[in-house]
């Protein structure tokens, strides 16, 4: 007796029930929906079924959705089973094989290659789009589903919960002991920063903790009880390949998630891993006090703040954590998670009300497709980055040479400027040490709530004490003036008194600093919004952006007036700021330099605009040269991987030719498709080699640990001709070649390189030099 589904599958259909199916769906339809859903995650099963009903002129019925979903689950299970057979045949089923081979340019290390400072550049972050509504908030009775994830991309909740109590070990700063927050005499070298004489880690994180919600106390990172899963926390390599991820369960972005990710990275990849994280500066404190600190120190685990997020950190943080000022990172921006989330967010409508298994299945399918696409794009990635790095070296190099001649400076001067700025900002305090007790208690309220268990009664007491103290201060001031008048005190402070002048100077400085803070807050808030808006606009609209900023930012203009008023009262007075200068301060670095410290820095070389511009050009060129060094390594790794993969397919087909012809057909199909992909990659690598200034090599190498004799007697892959024959390379795909020969726009609406470079510069330094905003 032949089962119904066996007979149906032999004819290319799959039944919707295991025993007596009443509806059968063709395998081609299921595969078509699989690929459509991977390309367009918003396409739900219900939408697909409705389309099929229209095509077959059948009235839509909800039970058809359930039947299609069941058949699709079975079809995917078959696909995962085939994948397991292919992995076994290709000897890719060893522990952690996927993580160790997730990205060929990053991880396929070969013999005799140059040593990079950081063996792997990665980035991690959390995203709350892929939530899952708890069953208790759903209508009706939820059917139990015992199925679990079928891939190894997940960190289990048990692995994550190992670190649930580690965040409580952070030491917070207090007024009585202002050094406690930075006192890490036995900390890891999270950033390879030199330590000061007293052993304190040279990083400024106080302001960052206040500005970034995920850097704040754990008690603030709560989530509505509505959601059982509140999102995912991912880690990607610099080419966008997923390394590992975990679910965020009934919470915000707790410290246990990045700790678990870092632990996995150290276990699998070993030493010299650099991880980008939007609060890397604050996370360093958590890591330094966690149980992972000894391993992180031994393996030289390091961190960096992503380039765009770095503009939201204070200058003391930027000079230590921004990729522009870090050796060995190249031109990587570490913003890969944001690009990944922009794609994965489309899954949310179809997963928020699904079962746990179907949510995991959708995420697995998405990242499988994502990984294939990132491999296909690896050739483009290398070509675009190589061209960008060469352009920076050439164009910025000319500007830097002219500036250096004008300023009479050298490369050593720029390195010294950065060192001096770090030294100054490390010693600068945002507030003087003399603070009122009531204000300090109020500032410590969050810490006491989280760690000392302050109740509502105690919270109210602190707030009331602060309010009453402020009222008493003003009342006392009024009484003091009345007493002076009544008692006719002859010896008192006058404008000519030293004490009076010192007090006025302190008060004026305090008012000035508060004006700077307010102006900074308003400008950065508005510019971040307009920067995101501007990314969708063309270069020619930049003046309209500036005019819109002026028209809609009355609060900024008022804050600017208050700043200029307070700046004029300083001794000596600070120069007034114009509207154009304020618009140009897209980076917090510019605002930090407006604050007066215990020494006047206005005449310091590193504080002057020309020197700062030259310094940034120098470090940009330095990072570009590092990028080329890394890309030269990645090109050989990628080519070696492509050739070794060709060998592995050839060997697997030969081994199974007589024993499993069905699996051989599947291997040949995948092999053929992979060769098509690799041909396009090889063409891009060939095009990279034709760039003026290319210093790499298009030769394969020998992977570390791979048997030397495994490649003996294997024919050359078809894509290899693209690397040695110019004619063949340009005939790979005529249409693609013609498209590639055109200038590839960096941003939508921009057609020319000089426009793209000008627009990117405009966003980096919005309005400082060439945005002309005329008053109406």
GUMARMI-192835 format. One line per 8 residues: number of its first residue (from 1); their letters; for each residue x, y, z negated of C-alpha. Coordinates in steps of 0.5 Angstrom, whole numbers. Each point is the difference from the previous one (the first is absolute). Layout:
// residues N
NUM) A) X,Y,Z; ... $
This chain:
// residues 776
1) XXXXXXXX) 0,0,0; 3,7,2; -2,6,-5; -3,6,4; 5,4,-2; 5,-4,3; -3,-1,7; -2,8,0 $
9) XXXXXXXX) 8,2,-1; 2,-5,5; -5,4,5; 3,7,-3; -6,1,-5; 0,0,-8; -6,-1,-4; -3,5,-5 $
17) XXXXXXXX) -1,-6,-5; 4,-6,-2; -5,-6,1; -6,2,5; 2,7,3; -6,4,3; 4,5,3; 7,-1,4 $
25) XXXXXXXX) 5,6,1; 5,-1,6; 8,0,-3; 1,6,6; -5,4,-4; 3,-1,-7; 7,2,3; -3,6,3 $
33) XXXXXXXX) -3,2,-6; 6,-1,-4; 5,4,5; -6,5,0; 0,1,-7; 7,0,-1; 1,6,5; -6,3,-3 $
41) XXXXXXXX) -1,-2,-7; -7,4,-1; -3,-5,5; -4,-4,-5; -3,-7,1; -7,3,0; 2,5,6; 3,-6,4 $
49) XXXXXXXX) -6,-4,-1; -5,5,2; 4,1,6; 0,-7,2; -8,0,-1; 0,5,5; 4,-3,5; -4,-7,-1 $
57) XXXXXXXX) -7,4,0; -1,-3,-7; -4,4,-6; 5,2,-5; -1,-4,-7; 4,0,-6; 1,-7,-1; 4,0,7 $
65) XXXXXXXX) 5,4,-4; 1,-5,-5; 1,-5,5; 5,4,4; 4,1,-7; 0,-7,-2; 2,-2,7; 6,5,0 $
73) XXXXXXXX) 2,-2,-7; 1,-7,3; 4,3,6; 4,4,-4; 2,-6,-4; 2,-4,6; 4,6,2; 4,0,-6 $
81) XXXXXXXX) 1,-8,0; 3,1,7; 4,5,-3; 3,-5,-5; 1,-5,5; 4,5,4; 4,3,-6; 2,-8,-2 $
89) XXXXXXXX) 2,-1,8; 4,6,0; 3,-1,-7; -3,6,-3; -4,-3,-6; 6,1,-5; -2,4,-7; 1,8,2 $
97) XXXXXXXX) 1,-1,7; -5,5,2; 3,5,-4; 7,-1,2; -2,0,7; -5,5,0; 4,6,4; 5,-2,4 $
105) XXXXXXXX) 4,7,1; 0,0,-8; 1,-7,-2; 3,-4,5; 7,1,-2; 6,-2,5; 7,-2,-2; 6,6,1 $
113) XXXXXXXX) -5,6,0; 1,6,-3; -2,1,-8; -6,4,-1; 0,4,-7; -7,-3,0; -2,-7,2; -7,2,1 $
121) XXXXXXXX) -4,6,0; -7,-1,-2; -6,4,-3; -6,-2,-4; -6,4,-2; -8,-2,-3; -6,2,4; -7,0,-3 $
129) XXXXXXXX) -4,-1,7; 0,-8,0; -5,0,-6; -4,-6,-2; -7,1,-4; -1,-4,-6; -5,-6,1; -4,3,-6 $
137) XXXXXXXX) -2,6,3; -3,-4,7; -7,-2,1; -2,-7,-1; 5,-6,-2; 7,0,3; 1,-7,3; 7,-3,-3 $
145) XXXXXXXX) 6,0,5; 6,-4,-2; 4,1,6; 7,4,-1; 5,4,4; 3,-5,5; 7,4,1; 5,2,-4 $
153) XXXXXXXX) 0,8,1; -3,1,-7; 3,0,-7; -5,-3,-5; -3,3,-6; 4,-4,-5; 6,3,4; -2,7,-1 $
161) XXXXXXXX) -3,-1,-7; 7,-2,-3; 2,8,1; -7,2,-3; 3,3,-7; 7,3,3; -3,7,1; -1,0,-7 $
169) XXXXXXXX) 8,1,-1; 1,6,3; 2,6,-4; -3,6,0; 3,7,-1; -2,4,-6; 2,7,-3; 4,-2,-6 $
177) XXXXXXXX) 4,-5,5; 0,3,7; 5,-5,2; -4,-6,-1; -3,0,7; 6,0,3; 5,-4,-5; 2,-6,4 $
185) XXXXXXXX) 7,-2,-2; -1,-7,2; -5,1,6; 1,-3,7; 3,4,5; -7,0,4; 3,6,5; 7,-1,-1 $
193) XXXXXXXX) 0,7,-3; 6,2,-4; -1,1,-8; 1,6,-4; 5,0,-6; -6,-2,-5; -2,-6,5; -7,3,2 $
201) XXXXXXXX) -2,-2,7; 0,6,4; -7,0,3; -6,5,-2; -6,-3,0; -4,4,-5; -4,4,5; -1,-6,4 $
209) XXXXXXXX) -3,-4,-5; -5,6,-1; -1,1,8; -1,-8,2; -6,-3,-3; 3,-7,1; 6,2,-4; -4,2,-6 $
217) XXXXXXXX) -2,-4,-7; -3,-7,2; -6,2,-4; -2,5,5; 1,-6,6; -7,-2,-1; -5,-3,5; -8,0,0 $
225) XXXXXXXX) -3,-7,-3; -3,0,7; 6,-3,3; 3,-7,-1; 6,2,5; 2,7,0; 5,0,6; 6,-3,2 $
233) XXXXXXXX) 8,1,-1; 4,-1,6; 8,0,1; 2,1,7; 7,0,4; 2,6,3; -3,-3,7; -7,-1,-3 $
241) XXXXXXXX) 1,-7,-1; -4,-3,-6; 4,-3,-6; -4,-1,-5; -7,3,-3; -4,-1,-6; -7,2,-2; -2,5,-5 $
249) XXXXXXXX) -5,-3,-5; -5,5,-4; 5,5,-1; 4,6,4; 7,0,2; 3,-3,-6; 8,-1,-1; -1,-7,0 $
257) XXXXXXXX) -1,-1,7; 6,4,3; 4,-4,-6; -2,-7,3; 1,2,7; 7,3,-2; 1,-7,-4; -2,-4,6 $
265) XXXXXXXX) 5,4,5; 6,-1,-5; -2,-8,0; 0,0,8; 5,5,2; 5,1,-5; 4,6,-1; 0,7,4 $
273) XXXXXXXX) -7,1,1; -3,7,1; -7,1,-2; -4,6,2; -6,2,-5; -4,6,0; 2,1,-8; 7,-4,0 $
281) XXXXXXXX) 3,6,-4; -5,-2,-6; 0,-8,2; 7,0,-2; -2,2,-7; -4,-6,0; 4,-5,3; 6,2,-4 $
289) XXXXXXXX) -4,-2,-6; -3,-6,2; 3,-7,0; 2,0,7; 5,6,-2; 6,-5,0; -1,-4,7; -1,7,3 $
297) XXXXXXXX) 6,3,-3; 4,-7,2; -3,0,7; 0,8,1; -7,1,2; -1,7,2; -6,5,1; -2,6,4 $
305) XXXXXXXX) -6,4,1; -3,0,7; 2,6,4; -7,3,1; -2,-1,-7; 7,3,-2; -3,7,1; -5,-1,-5 $
313) XXXXXXXX) 6,-1,-5; 3,5,-4; 7,2,3; 4,-3,-6; -3,-6,2; 1,1,8; 7,1,-1; 1,-7,-3 $
321) XXXXXXXX) -6,-4,3; -1,3,7; 3,-4,6; 3,6,3; 5,0,-6; 1,-8,-1; 6,-3,4; -2,-6,4 $
329) XXXXXXXX) -7,1,1; 1,2,7; -6,4,3; -5,-5,-3; -6,4,-3; -3,-6,-4; -7,2,1; -2,-7,3 $
337) XXXXXXXX) -5,-1,-5; -4,6,2; 0,-2,8; -2,-7,-3; -6,2,-4; -2,4,6; -2,-6,3; -2,-5,-5 $
345) XXXXXXXX) -5,5,-3; -4,-2,6; -1,-7,-3; -4,3,-6; -7,1,2; 0,-8,2; 4,-2,-7; -3,4,-5 $
353) XXXXXXXX) -6,-4,-1; 3,-7,2; 2,-6,-4; 7,0,-3; 2,-5,5; -3,4,6; 4,6,-2; 6,-4,0 $
361) XXXXXXXX) -1,-3,6; -1,7,4; 6,3,-3; 4,-6,2; -2,0,7; 1,7,0; 7,0,-2; 2,-6,4 $
369) XXXXXXXX) -2,4,6; 3,6,-3; 7,-4,0; -1,-2,7; -1,7,2; 6,3,-4; 5,-5,3; -3,2,7 $
377) XXXXXXXX) 2,7,-2; 7,-1,-3; 3,1,7; -4,7,0; 2,1,-7; 7,-1,2; 0,4,6; -4,6,-3 $
385) XXXXXXXX) 5,1,-6; 6,-1,4; -2,6,4; -2,4,-5; 6,-1,-4; 4,2,6; -4,6,1; 1,2,-7 $
393) XXXXXXXX) 8,-1,0; 0,4,7; -5,6,-1; 1,1,-8; 7,-1,1; 1,6,5; -4,4,-5; 4,-2,-6 $
401) XXXXXXXX) 6,1,3; -2,7,2; -3,1,-7; 7,-2,-3; 4,4,4; -4,6,-2; 0,-2,-8; 7,-2,0 $
409) XXXXXXXX) -2,-7,-3; 1,-7,1; -3,-7,-1; 4,0,-7; -4,6,-2; -7,-3,2; 2,-6,-5; 2,5,-5 $
417) XXXXXXXX) -6,4,1; -5,-6,-2; 5,-2,-6; -1,7,-3; -7,1,1; -1,-7,-3; 4,2,-6; -4,7,0 $
425) XXXXXXXX) -7,-4,0; 2,-5,-5; 2,5,-5; -6,5,1; -6,-1,-4; -7,2,2; -2,3,-7; 5,2,-6 $
433) XXXXXXXX) 1,-4,-6; -4,4,-4; -8,-2,0; -6,1,-4; -1,-6,-4; -8,0,2; 2,1,7; 5,-6,0 $
441) XXXXXXXX) -5,-4,-4; -5,1,6; 5,-2,5; 1,-6,-4; -7,-2,0; 0,-5,6; 6,-4,-3; -3,0,-7 $
449) XXXXXXXX) -7,-3,4; 4,-5,4; 5,-2,-6; -2,2,-6; -8,-2,0; -2,7,-1; -8,0,-1; -5,5,2 $
457) XXXXXXXX) 0,3,-7; 8,1,1; -1,3,7; -5,5,-2; 5,2,-6; 6,1,4; -4,4,5; -4,4,-5 $
465) XXXXXXXX) 7,2,-3; 3,2,6; -6,5,1; -1,2,-7; 8,2,0; -1,4,7; -6,4,-3; 4,1,-7 $
473) XXXXXXXX) 6,3,4; -4,5,4; -3,2,-7; 6,0,-3; 3,5,5; -6,4,-1; 1,1,-7; 8,1,0 $
481) XXXXXXXX) -1,6,5; -6,2,-5; 5,-1,-6; 6,4,3; -5,6,1; -3,0,-7; 7,-1,-3; 4,5,5 $
489) XXXXXXXX) 6,-5,1; 6,5,2; 4,-6,2; -3,-4,5; 2,-3,7; 0,6,6; 1,-1,7; 7,2,-1 $
497) XXXXXXXX) 1,-5,-6; 5,-6,2; -6,-5,-3; -5,3,4; 3,0,6; 2,-8,-1; -7,-1,-1; -2,4,6 $
505) XXXXXXXX) 5,-4,4; -3,-7,-2; -7,2,1; 1,3,7; 4,-6,2; -6,-5,-3; -5,4,4; 4,0,6 $
513) XXXXXXXX) 1,-8,-1; -7,-1,-1; -1,4,7; 4,-4,4; -3,-6,-3; -7,2,2; 3,2,7; 3,-6,1 $
521) XXXXXXXX) -6,-4,-2; -5,4,5; 5,0,6; 2,-8,-1; -7,-2,0; -2,4,6; 6,-2,4; -1,-7,-1 $
529) XXXXXXXX) -7,0,2; 2,4,6; 6,-4,2; -5,-6,0; -4,4,5; 5,2,4; 3,-7,1; -6,-1,5 $
537) XXXXXXXX) 1,7,4; 5,2,5; 6,4,0; -4,6,2; -5,1,-5; 6,1,-6; -2,8,0; -7,-2,-1 $
545) XXXXXXXX) 1,-4,-6; 4,6,-3; -6,4,1; -5,-5,-2; 5,0,-7; 0,7,0; -8,1,1; -2,-6,-5 $
553) XXXXXXXX) 5,1,-6; -2,7,-3; 2,-4,-7; 7,0,3; 1,7,2; -3,2,-7; 6,-5,-3; 5,3,5 $
561) XXXXXXXX) -2,7,-3; 1,-2,-7; 7,-3,1; 2,6,4; -2,4,-6; 3,-4,-5; 7,-1,4; 0,8,0 $
569) XXXXXXXX) 0,0,-7; 6,-4,-1; 7,2,-2; 3,1,6; -6,-1,4; -1,-6,5; -2,2,7; -7,0,2 $
577) XXXXXXXX) -3,-6,4; -3,1,6; -6,-4,3; 4,-3,5; 5,-2,-5; -5,-3,-4; -3,-4,6; 7,-3,1 $
585) XXXXXXXX) 0,-3,-7; -3,-7,2; 6,-3,-5; 0,1,-7; 7,1,0; -1,7,2; -4,1,-6; 4,-3,-5 $
593) XXXXXXXX) 6,5,3; -5,6,-2; 0,-2,-7; 5,4,-5; 5,-5,-4; 5,2,-5; 4,2,5; -1,5,7 $
601) XXXXXXXX) 1,-5,5; -2,5,6; 7,1,2; 2,-8,0; 2,-2,7; -5,-6,-1; -6,4,-2; 1,5,7 $
609) XXXXXXXX) -5,-2,6; 6,0,5; 4,-5,-4; -6,-4,-2; -2,-1,7; 7,-2,2; 0,-5,-6; -6,-3,3 $
617) XXXXXXXX) 2,0,7; 7,-4,-3; -4,-5,-4; -5,-1,6; 6,-2,5; 3,-4,-5; -6,-4,-1; -1,-1,7 $
625) XXXXXXXX) 7,-3,1; -2,-5,-5; -6,-1,4; 4,-2,6; 5,-4,-4; -6,-4,-3; -4,-1,7; 7,-3,3 $
633) XXXXXXXX) -1,-5,-5; -7,-1,1; 1,-1,7; 4,-6,0; -4,-3,-6; -6,1,5; 3,-3,6; 3,-6,-4 $
641) XXXXXXXX) -7,-1,-3; -3,0,6; 5,-5,3; 0,-5,-6; -8,0,1; 1,-2,7; 4,-6,-2; -4,-2,-6 $
649) XXXXXXXX) -6,0,5; 4,-4,5; 2,-5,-5; -6,-1,-3; -4,-2,6; 6,-5,2; -1,-3,-7; -8,-1,1 $
657) XXXXXXXX) 0,-1,7; -1,-8,-1; -4,0,-6; -5,6,-1; -2,3,7; -5,4,-2; 4,4,-5; 5,1,6 $
665) XXXXXXXX) -5,3,4; -1,5,-6; 7,1,-1; 1,2,8; -6,4,0; 3,4,-6; 7,0,3; -2,3,6 $
673) XXXXXXXX) -4,6,-3; 6,1,-5; 5,0,7; -5,6,3; 0,4,-7; 8,-1,0; 1,2,7; -4,7,-2 $
681) XXXXXXXX) 5,0,-6; 6,-1,4; -2,5,5; 0,5,-5; 6,-2,-3; 3,1,7; -3,7,1; 3,1,-7 $
689) XXXXXXXX) 7,-2,2; 0,5,6; -1,6,-5; 6,5,1; 4,-1,-7; -2,-7,-1; 5,-4,-4; -3,-7,-1 $
697) XXXXXXXX) 0,-6,3; -5,-5,4; 4,-6,-2; -3,-6,-5; 3,-2,-6; 0,-6,-5; -5,0,-5; 3,-1,-7 $
705) XXXXXXXX) -1,-7,-2; -3,-3,7; 4,-6,3; 4,3,5; -1,-7,4; -8,1,0; 1,5,7; 4,-5,4 $
713) XXXXXXXX) -3,-2,6; -6,5,0; -2,4,6; 0,7,0; -7,3,-1; -3,4,5; 0,7,-3; 8,-1,-1 $
721) XXXXXXXX) 1,3,8; -3,7,-2; 6,1,-5; 5,-1,6; -3,1,7; -3,7,1; -4,-2,5; -4,-5,-4 $
729) XXXXXXXX) 0,4,-6; -4,6,4; -4,-5,4; -3,-4,-7; -6,4,1; -1,6,5; -6,3,-3; 4,0,-7 $
737) XXXXXXXX) 6,2,2; -3,6,4; -4,2,-7; 7,-1,-4; 3,5,5; -4,5,-2; 1,4,-6; -4,-3,-6 $
745) XXXXXXXX) -3,5,-4; 2,0,-7; -7,3,-2; -7,1,3; -1,6,5; 8,1,1; 3,-2,7; 7,3,-1 $
753) XXXXXXXX) 6,-2,-5; 1,8,-1; -7,1,-2; 0,-7,-4; 7,2,-4; -3,7,-1; -7,-2,-3; 4,-5,-5 $
761) XXXXXXXX) 4,6,-2; -6,4,-1; -3,-5,-4; 6,-1,-4; 1,7,-1; -7,3,1; 1,7,2; 7,2,-2 $
769) XXXXXXXX) 3,3,6; -5,0,6; -7,0,-2; -2,7,1; -6,1,-4; -3,7,1; -4,4,-5; -7,2,3 $
